[in-house]
Amino acid sequence: MTTGGNTIYDDLGVPPVINATGTKTRIGGTLIREEALEAMNRAAEAFVRISDLQAAASERISEVTGADAGYVTNGASSALTLGAAACIAGDDLELMANLPDTEGVPSEIVMPRTHRNGYDHALRAAGADIVDVGANDYHLGTGSENTQPWQLDAAITEETVAVAYMEKPFTRPPLETVVEIAHDNDVPVIVDAAAELPPTGNLSKYVDQGVDLVAFSGGKAIRGPQSSGILAGREDLIKSVARQHLDMHASEPVYDPPEELVDLEALPGVPLQGLGRSMKVGKEEIAGLIAALDAFVAEDDEAVLAEWHDRSERIAGELESIDVLDVEVANAGKTDAVSTVVVTVDEERSPVDAEMLVSALRAENPRIFVGGDDVPHSQFTINPRCLADSEADYVVDRIAANLEIEAE
Ligand SMILES: *Cc1c(COP(=O)(O)O)cnc(C)c1O
């Protein structure tokens, strides 16, 4: 319970947050697992060569995802940047040294237009230009597809280094179709699956569907260190990532990186500090991510989802007793693995509208964050996954208090 005034944030004079909106980075993402914290503490007790540790992580990620290799990154976002850098530079040290400058070098990443999103800045940060394809007809009801397979095929040219895909249960065209088109053109596919866990089966699903690189957040459902992520995929691309990320600017006569990650024979010399150097991952984060991943895959998905669903139902039941609220539990097991409580405020009768309510909750101490994306439609949401049951009760009480109505 974070309401007792005894968090480290209270000590620092900063209001803590009760998280009723899910794994959002801006309010701390998730609570790290005990197993990961313990691993981080132990990692802090000794030195290790980071490349050795990444090589061990690669093996573990490869076992869990079925990919050839893997890498621990600074969040899924940096996994996307490093993945794009690998697709642009391959094993060319000079290109690596020039990134993100890609003048005169093939560096286009093709994306279905409806997959464009704020996180694709991560791809552009490597120096890529995004070429988006198709329109938005399906969503608008003006056509049956947003992007036709032939349009993707036509957009892939000599300038293309990858096709990027944002994975959601509803994204189209199907991933397998996109993989087929990309591979017919000898171009790799990078998938952003940052938030597509659980189910744990998704760790291997996209690799099974043939993708070349897939990014997951380590600080969302996996509940590893907040600044960790996973990139899994083709060995040659992961090796390129390692070269652009590891601090490798060592004395050449004694340069001896682990061969699983760096193919010394194929290198003309020692790589410089690469694009990834500003996305450092510490020994603590690598060890913590591996421990969290092990614990995550050992979890019973169904039990976790059922626990979240029960909490949603309970919260919905309590909010229903507030006269000016209309409450439903949405997305239970349909498009989204996590159920969400969707609350509509009857603004004709309520003393405050949805926007005022959401803002007032955020201004309290502790701050209460409910989902506010749909306040213009008089709605807010409560996501059960980062809430303890005692906090859920407190959130319901504070909503009632702000509506100046007693909850039952
Ligand atoms: C959260 C998220 C990211 C970024 O992940 P980090 O691990 O926070 O870097 C990227 N893409 C999508 C779709 C996300 O939801």
The ligand as an ORCA input file, in Angstrom:
! r2SCAN-3c Opt
* xyz 0 1
  C       6.037      0.681    -23.976
  C       6.179      0.593    -25.441
  C       7.408      0.841    -26.060
  C       8.626      1.292    -25.290
  O       9.067      0.308    -24.385
  P      10.160      0.688    -23.275
  O      10.533     -0.651    -22.709
  O       9.469      1.561    -22.293
  O      11.278      1.358    -23.958
  C       7.505      0.709    -27.422
  N       6.442      0.342    -28.158
  C       5.226      0.097    -27.598
  C       4.082     -0.298    -28.469
  C       5.054      0.228    -26.230
  O       3.853     -0.018    -25.675
*
